[in-house]
């Protein structure tokens, strides 16, 4: 990929192990654990992100003429649209009905993780423009005769830069809790309306009265016993809700080994045995909720482990927010308010591109209006 100031070359790597961890992380930065070499390599080395699951690594690496790594992007060739949380199944069906082939496609994403953050990871001081990396990815998809390229859960800056070079722009919604300088959970409750404050206190009281012991475990405190139990919880949730397990049993201990204290497990035990758990990763400013599961029924157990324990931890650690994952309007009543998420899409087929552009032009204002309506259901009391 030529540049006005320097000659750059984009290469797709079939394994993240081909890119030295220090070089990758110099581009990714320390803020978000999901784009770290440690997390992405744990997915691959455990067999979770693999051809078996339809996630074939094709990590993009942009180098200058001297071979120095200037930018990277976590990239995969996808044979389906599962595990992405930005849904394009209708686009695929439309192209295939017209006689085209939608898969494989190029996906710039963190597998199985609807976690917003940087996707076009540029080394600071390199002078590489986000739009230039986006153009290089589109060129790669075209040269490989792939139907499309997608950058999902990217930053707003990336979304805008890609839009400027012709990528189609999409908006979604998640629900995040913001730490307004609270000193305790009670401080947070004090910001809620009286009715909601009573509701949350009742939910926490009922969960705590269920005969379970709640523990927050971090790093080395999470033992193989906990991971064995957590995989059972994960498989139980998959069997009931999704039907297909991507994450292997090996993934959890690898994750713990490679990310250390950035791994935070909210565990519920009965008579010393783990019976439920919620997995989180900690970034510089945020706690990211990911997987959860349980083999017991208890009142408000999900809310306690996934939302309230996360808030407790974030306050204690001085984190700015908790991101509780995809979907779930019920989170609003627990203090998690709607925020936009961003994705950008390059489509090679002109007819499909035109149809998707028209759809997204209508969808974006509808999503913005919906977020406004959801925000009106905020549990926080009005001030002033």
C-alpha positions in Angstrom: 0.0 0.0 0.0 1.8 3.2 -1.2 1.8 6.2 1.0 2.7 9.8 0.2 5.5 9.8 2.7 6.5 6.1 3.0 6.2 2.8 1.3 3.9 0.5 3.4 3.0 -3.2 2.9 0.0 -5.0 4.4 0.4 -8.7 5.2 -2.3 -11.1 6.6 -0.9 -13.5 9.1 -2.6 -16.9 9.7 -1.6 -16.9 13.4 -1.0 -14.2 15.9 2.1 -16.1 17.0 3.8 -14.9 13.8 3.7 -11.3 15.2 5.9 -10.7 18.3 3.8 -9.9 21.3 5.8 -6.7 22.2 5.3 -5.4 18.6 1.6 -6.1 18.6 1.0 -4.6 22.0 3.0 -1.5 21.0 0.3 -0.9 18.5 -2.7 -2.1 20.6 -1.8 -0.1 23.7 -2.5 -1.1 27.3 -6.1 0.2 27.7 -8.2 -2.7 26.4 -7.3 -6.3 27.3 -9.4 -7.8 24.5 -7.1 -6.5 21.8 -3.9 -7.6 23.6 -1.7 -10.2 22.2 -2.3 -12.3 25.3 -6.0 -12.4 24.9 -6.0 -13.1 21.2 -3.3 -15.7 21.5 -5.3 -17.5 24.2 -8.2 -17.7 21.8 -6.1 -19.3 19.1 -3.9 -21.5 21.3 -6.9 -23.0 23.1 -8.6 -23.9 19.7 -11.4 -21.4 20.3 -10.8 -19.0 17.4 -9.9 -21.5 14.8 -11.1 -23.1 11.5 -13.2 -25.5 13.6 -15.3 -22.6 14.9 -15.3 -20.7 11.6 -12.8 -18.0 12.7 -9.7 -18.4 10.6 -7.0 -15.9 11.8 -5.8 -13.5 9.1 -4.3 -10.8 11.3 -3.4 -7.6 9.4 0.1 -6.2 9.9 1.2 -3.0 8.2 5.0 -2.5 7.9 7.2 0.1 6.5 10.0 -0.4 4.0 12.4 -1.4 6.8 10.0 -4.0 8.1 8.9 -2.1 11.2 5.4 -2.8 12.4 3.3 0.4 12.0 -0.2 -0.9 12.6 -2.2 -4.1 13.2 -5.8 -5.2 13.2 -7.3 -8.4 14.7 -8.7 -10.0 11.5 -10.4 -13.2 10.6 -11.7 -14.9 7.5 -15.3 -16.0 8.5 -17.3 -18.8 7.0 -20.5 -17.6 8.9 -21.8 -14.6 10.9 -22.0 -16.1 14.4 -20.1 -14.9 17.4 -20.0 -11.3 16.1 -23.0 -9.6 17.7 -23.5 -7.2 14.7 -25.9 -9.1 12.6 -25.6 -9.3 8.8 -27.4 -12.5 8.1 -30.0 -10.7 6.0 -27.2 -9.3 3.8 -25.7 -12.7 3.3 -29.1 -14.2 2.4 -29.8 -11.4 -0.1 -26.5 -11.9 -1.9 -26.9 -15.6 -2.1 -30.5 -15.4 -3.3 -29.1 -13.2 -6.1 -26.6 -15.9 -7.0 -23.6 -14.4 -5.2 -21.4 -15.8 -2.4 -21.2 -13.9 0.8 -18.8 -16.2 2.7 -15.9 -16.1 3.3 -15.8 -12.5 4.4 -13.1 -10.5 6.3 -13.9 -9.7 9.9 -11.9 -7.2 12.0 -13.1 -8.0 15.4 -12.4 -9.7 18.8 -14.0 -13.1 18.5 -17.1 -13.9 20.7 -16.6 -10.5 22.5 -19.0 -7.6 21.9 -16.5 -5.2 23.6 -16.1 -1.7 22.1 -12.6 -0.5 21.5 -9.9 0.1 19.0 -9.7 -2.2 16.0 -7.4 -0.3 13.7 -4.4 -0.4 16.1 -1.8 2.1 15.0 1.6 2.5 16.7 1.8 5.9 18.3 4.0 8.3 16.4 3.9 6.2 13.2 1.9 8.8 11.3 -0.4 6.1 9.9 -4.0 7.4 9.2 -6.9 5.2 10.3 -8.5 5.7 6.9 -5.3 4.4 5.2 -5.4 1.2 7.1 -9.1 0.8 6.3 -8.4 1.3 2.6 -5.7 -1.3 2.8 -8.1 -3.8 4.4 -10.6 -3.2 1.6 -8.0 -3.7 -1.0 -7.0 -7.0 0.6 -10.6 -8.2 0.6 -11.0 -7.2 -3.0 -7.7 -8.9 -4.1 -8.8 -12.1 -2.3 -12.2 -11.9 -4.0 -14.0 -11.8 -0.7 -17.5 -10.4 -0.6 -16.9 -7.9 2.2 -14.9 -6.6 5.1 -16.3 -5.6 8.5 -14.9 -3.6 11.4 -17.1 -4.2 14.4 -17.3 -2.6 17.8 -14.7 0.0 16.7 -14.2 3.4 18.2 -16.2 6.4 17.0 -13.0 7.9 15.5 -12.4 4.7 13.5 -16.0 4.7 12.4 -15.8 8.2 11.1 -12.5 7.7 9.4 -13.8 4.6 7.6 -16.9 6.5 6.6 -14.8 9.1 5.0 -13.3 6.5 2.6 -16.6 5.0 1.6 -17.3 2.3 4.2 -20.9 1.9 5.3 -21.6 3.1 8.9 -23.7 1.3 11.4 -24.8 2.1 15.0 -25.8 -0.2 17.8 -26.6 0.1 21.5 -25.1 -1.3 24.7 -25.6 -0.5 28.3 -22.8 0.8 30.5 -22.5 1.9 34.1 -20.6 5.1 34.7 -18.7 5.8 37.9 -19.6 9.4 39.0 -17.0 9.4 41.7 -18.9 7.1 44.0 -17.2 6.1 47.3 -19.4 3.0 47.8 -22.4 1.1 46.5 -24.5 3.1 48.9 -23.3 6.3 47.3 -24.4 5.0 43.9 -27.8 4.0 45.3 -28.1 7.5 46.7 -28.1 8.8 43.1 -31.2 6.7 42.2 -34.8 7.6 42.6 -36.3 6.4 45.9 -38.3 3.6 44.2 -35.4 2.2 42.2 -33.1 2.5 45.3 -35.5 0.3 47.2 -35.7 -2.2 44.4 -32.0 -2.6 44.1 -31.6 -3.0 47.9 -34.3 -5.7 47.9 -32.6 -7.6 45.0 -29.2 -7.5 46.7 -30.8 -8.5 50.1 -32.6 -11.5 48.5 -29.6 -12.6 46.6 -27.4 -12.5 49.7 -30.0 -14.4 51.7 -30.0 -17.4 49.4 -27.4 -19.3 51.4 -24.5 -18.6 49.0 -21.1 -17.1 49.7 -20.0 -14.5 47.2 -16.3 -14.0 46.4 -14.4 -11.7 44.1 -11.3 -13.6 42.8 -8.5 -12.1 40.8 -5.5 -13.5 39.0 -3.7 -16.3 40.8 -6.6 -16.6 43.4 -8.6 -18.2 40.6 -7.7 -21.9 40.8 -8.1 -24.8 38.4 -11.1 -25.9 40.5 -12.8 -22.6 39.7 -12.0 -22.8 36.0 -13.3 -26.4 35.8 -16.5 -25.2 37.5 -16.8 -22.1 35.3 -16.5 -24.2 32.1 -19.5 -26.2 33.3 -21.4 -23.0 33.9 -20.5 -21.8 30.5 -21.5 -25.0 28.8 -24.8 -25.0 30.7 -25.6 -21.5 29.5 -24.6 -22.4 25.9 -26.8 -25.5 25.9 -29.8 -23.5 27.1 -29.4 -20.4 25.0 -27.1 -20.7 22.1 -26.5 -24.4 21.2 -22.9 -24.0 20.1 -19.9 -23.6 22.3 -16.9 -21.7 20.9 -14.7 -21.4 23.9 -12.9 -24.6 24.8 -12.1 -25.8 28.3 -8.4 -24.9 27.7 -9.3 -21.3 27.1 -10.0 -20.3 30.7 -6.7 -21.3 32.4 -4.8 -19.9 29.4 -6.6 -16.6 29.8 -5.8 -16.6 33.5 -2.1 -17.4 32.9 -1.6 -14.8 30.3 -3.7 -11.9 31.6 -3.0 -12.4 35.4 -4.7 -9.9 37.6 -6.7 -8.4 34.7 -8.9 -11.5 35.0 -11.7 -11.0 37.6 -14.1 -13.7 38.6 -17.2 -13.1 40.6 -18.0 -16.4 42.2 -20.9 -17.8 44.2 -20.2 -20.9 46.4 -22.4 -23.2 48.3 -20.6 -25.2 51.1 -17.3 -24.3 49.5 -18.2 -25.5 46.0 -18.5 -23.0 43.1 -22.1 -23.0 41.8 -22.2 -19.8 39.7 -19.7 -17.3 38.3 -19.4 -14.2 36.2 -16.1 -13.6 34.3 -14.8 -10.0 33.8 -11.6 -8.5 32.3 -10.2 -5.3 33.7 -8.8 -2.6 31.5 -7.1 0.7 32.5 -10.4 2.5 32.9 -13.2 -0.1 32.7 -14.4 -3.5 33.9 -15.7 -5.6 31.0 -18.3 -8.3 31.8 -18.2 -11.3 29.6 -19.5 -14.8 30.4 -21.6 -16.0 33.2 -23.3 -19.2 34.2 -24.9 -21.1 37.2 -26.0 -24.5 38.2 -28.3 -23.3 40.9 -31.4 -21.2 41.0 -31.4 -18.2 43.4 -33.3 -14.9 43.5 -31.5 -12.2 41.5 -28.3 -14.2 41.3 -27.6 -13.0 37.8 -28.0 -9.4 38.7 -25.9 -9.8 41.8 -22.9 -11.5 40.1 -23.0 -9.7 36.8 -24.1 -6.2 37.7 -23.9 -5.3 41.4 -20.6 -7.1 42.2 -19.1 -5.5 39.1 -20.2 -2.1 40.4 -18.7 -2.8 43.8 -15.4 -3.8 42.2 -15.3 -0.8 39.9 -15.9 1.6 42.8 -13.2 -0.1 44.9 -10.7 0.0 42.0 -11.5 3.5 40.9 -12.6 2.4 37.4 -14.6 4.8 35.3 -17.2 2.4 34.0 -18.6 -1.1 33.8 -19.4 -2.5 30.3 -21.9 -5.3 30.8 -21.9 -6.8 27.2 -24.5 -7.0 24.5 -28.3 -6.5 24.7 -30.4 -6.4 27.9 -32.7 -3.4 28.4 -33.3 -4.7 32.0 -29.8 -3.3 32.7 -31.2 0.2 32.6 -33.0 -0.2 35.9 -29.7 -1.3 37.5 -27.9 1.9 36.5 -26.5 0.8 33.1 -27.5 3.4 30.6 -27.6 3.2 26.7 -24.5 4.2 24.8 -23.9 3.9 21.0 -21.6 1.3 19.5 -20.1 1.5 16.1 -19.3 -0.7 13.1 -18.2 -0.1 9.5 -18.7 -2.3 6.5 -17.1 -2.5 3.0 -19.1 -4.5 0.4 -17.7 -5.4 -3.0 -21.0 -6.2 -4.8 -22.5 -2.9 -6.0 -26.1 -3.9 -5.8 -25.8 -5.3 -2.3 -23.8 -2.3 -1.2 -26.5 0.1 -2.5 -29.2 -1.9 -0.7 -27.3 -2.1 2.6 -26.5 1.6 2.4 -30.2 2.5 2.1 -31.0 0.2 5.0 -28.3 1.7 7.2 -29.3 5.3 6.3 -32.8 4.4 7.7 -31.5 2.4 10.6 -29.1 5.0 12.1 -31.6 7.7 13.0 -34.0 5.0 14.3 -31.3 3.7 16.6 -30.5 7.2 17.9 -34.2 7.8 18.6 -34.5 4.5 20.4 -31.5 5.3 22.6 -33.1 8.6 23.5 -36.3 6.7 24.5 -34.3 4.2 26.5 -32.5 7.0 28.3 -35.8 8.4 29.4 -36.2 5.2 31.5 -33.1 6.1 33.6 -33.4 5.1 37.3 -31.4 8.1 38.4 -33.2 10.9 40.2 -33.4 14.3 38.6 -31.1 16.9 40.0 -32.0 20.6 40.1 
